[in-house]
């Protein structure tokens, strides 16, 4: 599920994520499962991509827990199957908590969707070069653990919806 058109200005920066496990696709290429809920193909094709540990089961196992970049997080793409589990109250320019107005993060494993119900809101995620105005009916996706904040631009009504990706189905012994 992609929400990048509603989230980012096209910066497409990568976010470091932890490897949870590995599997092969139908063509025999390696896919890593990441703690953000995304899956990513990884290929050892020097000099473009250098992952010599892919060819050795013990070396792959040793990489579980290590970081690798996730471009899909940088583009603000929700993981496939992400589902809503909670939402905040609706806030206006007077009730918007101070904590949302300053940089803060969403915990590991959770995603956010800032929804503007009326008015305009500034959404800033400096680490991913995002600084944009959201108008009524628009939203922005917030990856886990990426600092961000919002600021009302006059009268506004907004809320934050929290989502989780399904647990990965990692084949044993990958």
VMD Tcl script that draws the C-alpha trace (Angstrom):
set ca {
  {0.00 0.00 0.00}
  {1.65 3.24 -1.08}
  {0.83 6.63 0.31}
  {3.92 8.39 -0.95}
  {1.98 10.84 -3.12}
  {0.28 12.15 0.01}
  {3.37 12.19 2.17}
  {6.65 13.32 0.71}
  {8.12 15.87 -1.61}
  {10.02 13.21 -3.52}
  {13.19 13.26 -1.41}
  {13.17 9.45 -1.12}
  {15.87 9.21 1.54}
  {16.53 5.81 3.08}
  {15.93 4.98 6.75}
  {18.10 2.44 8.60}
  {16.05 -0.58 9.71}
  {16.88 -3.82 11.51}
  {16.88 -7.14 9.66}
  {14.47 -9.70 11.14}
  {15.12 -12.57 8.73}
  {15.50 -13.74 5.15}
  {13.60 -15.64 2.48}
  {13.96 -16.32 -1.24}
  {11.48 -15.19 -3.86}
  {10.25 -17.38 -6.74}
  {13.33 -16.45 -8.81}
  {15.72 -17.41 -5.99}
  {16.62 -13.82 -5.06}
  {17.06 -12.94 -1.38}
  {14.47 -10.83 0.42}
  {15.07 -9.36 3.89}
  {12.23 -8.82 6.34}
  {12.68 -5.51 8.16}
  {11.44 -4.33 11.55}
  {9.42 -1.56 9.86}
  {7.19 -4.17 8.19}
  {8.71 -3.82 4.73}
  {10.48 -6.50 2.73}
  {13.46 -5.64 0.55}
  {15.33 -7.51 -2.18}
  {19.06 -7.71 -1.49}
  {21.50 -8.82 -4.17}
  {25.27 -9.27 -4.16}
  {26.25 -7.60 -7.41}
  {29.50 -5.65 -6.94}
  {30.26 -2.86 -7.46}
  {26.61 -1.71 -7.40}
  {25.57 -3.71 -4.34}
  {28.04 -5.47 -2.10}
  {26.47 -8.07 0.19}
  {28.93 -11.02 0.15}
  {27.31 -12.47 3.30}
  {24.19 -13.43 1.32}
  {25.82 -16.59 0.00}
  {26.57 -18.09 3.41}
  {23.82 -19.27 5.80}
  {25.88 -18.56 8.95}
  {26.83 -15.09 7.69}
  {23.17 -14.32 6.88}
  {22.13 -15.50 10.35}
  {24.75 -13.21 11.87}
  {23.15 -10.24 10.06}
  {19.80 -10.68 11.82}
  {19.47 -7.58 14.00}
  {21.91 -5.56 11.87}
  {20.77 -2.43 10.07}
  {20.16 -2.01 6.36}
  {18.53 0.90 4.54}
  {14.83 0.94 3.70}
  {13.96 3.25 0.82}
  {10.24 2.51 1.19}
  {10.28 4.07 4.68}
  {12.04 7.09 3.21}
  {9.28 7.44 0.62}
  {6.55 7.17 3.25}
  {5.11 3.90 1.95}
  {3.03 1.96 4.45}
  {3.91 -1.74 4.66}
  {1.51 -4.13 2.94}
  {-1.34 -5.09 5.25}
  {-0.80 -2.22 7.72}
  {-3.95 -1.94 9.84}
  {-5.31 0.76 12.13}
  {-5.16 -0.07 15.83}
  {-5.79 3.32 17.46}
  {-6.52 6.99 16.77}
  {-6.14 10.15 18.80}
  {-8.96 12.50 19.64}
  {-9.62 15.24 17.11}
  {-7.52 18.30 17.96}
  {-7.93 21.92 16.89}
  {-5.44 24.78 16.98}
  {-6.18 25.39 20.69}
  {-6.20 21.75 21.88}
  {-3.26 20.46 19.81}
  {-0.86 19.08 22.46}
  {2.56 20.69 22.88}
  {4.14 17.26 22.36}
  {2.85 17.12 18.78}
  {4.15 20.63 18.09}
  {7.76 19.67 18.83}
  {9.86 16.85 17.39}
  {8.79 13.44 18.63}
  {8.73 9.91 17.24}
  {6.35 7.00 16.89}
  {7.59 3.84 18.57}
  {9.20 0.98 16.70}
  {6.70 -1.22 14.91}
  {4.02 1.48 14.63}
  {3.23 3.88 11.82}
  {1.24 7.12 11.91}
  {-1.09 8.92 9.54}
  {-1.70 12.62 10.25}
  {-5.14 13.46 8.89}
  {-6.35 17.03 8.34}
  {-10.12 17.14 8.76}
  {-10.47 20.93 8.31}
  {-8.12 23.86 7.79}
  {-4.39 23.65 7.17}
  {-1.47 22.06 9.02}
  {2.30 22.20 8.54}
  {3.93 18.75 8.69}
  {7.72 18.56 9.15}
  {9.94 15.48 9.08}
  {13.39 17.06 8.64}
  {15.36 13.78 8.56}
  {13.49 12.87 5.35}
  {13.50 16.42 3.90}
  {9.73 16.76 4.34}
  {8.24 20.17 5.11}
  {4.81 20.56 3.62}
  {1.42 22.08 4.14}
  {-1.51 19.69 4.45}
  {-5.00 20.94 3.63}
  {-8.42 19.55 4.47}
  {-8.74 15.95 3.26}
  {-4.97 15.42 2.96}
  {-2.75 13.24 5.12}
  {0.91 12.38 5.70}
  {2.47 9.04 6.62}
  {4.93 8.84 9.52}
  {7.39 5.93 9.60}
  {8.40 4.45 12.96}
  {11.12 6.23 14.96}
  {11.48 9.20 12.58}
  {11.32 12.62 14.31}
  {8.48 14.85 13.12}
  {6.19 17.65 14.29}
  {3.13 19.60 13.20}
  {2.05 23.24 13.44}
  {-1.44 24.63 12.82}
  {-1.72 27.24 10.07}
  {-4.78 29.00 11.44}
  {-7.97 27.17 12.40}
  {-7.52 23.41 11.99}
  {-9.04 20.07 12.97}
  {-6.73 17.06 12.81}
  {-6.00 13.67 14.29}
  {-3.34 10.98 14.18}
  {-4.21 7.39 13.26}
  {-1.78 4.63 14.31}
  {-1.18 1.51 12.23}
  {0.80 -1.73 12.53}
  {2.13 -4.05 9.88}
  {1.31 -7.75 10.27}
  {4.02 -9.90 11.84}
  {6.36 -11.22 9.15}
  {6.11 -14.84 8.09}
  {9.80 -15.67 8.03}
  {10.63 -19.19 6.88}
  {12.63 -21.16 9.49}
  {16.29 -21.64 8.75}
  {16.45 -18.79 6.28}
}
mol new
graphics top color blue
foreach p $ca { graphics top sphere $p radius 0.5 }
foreach p [lrange $ca 0 end-1] q [lrange $ca 1 end] { graphics top cylinder $p $q radius 0.2 }
display resetview
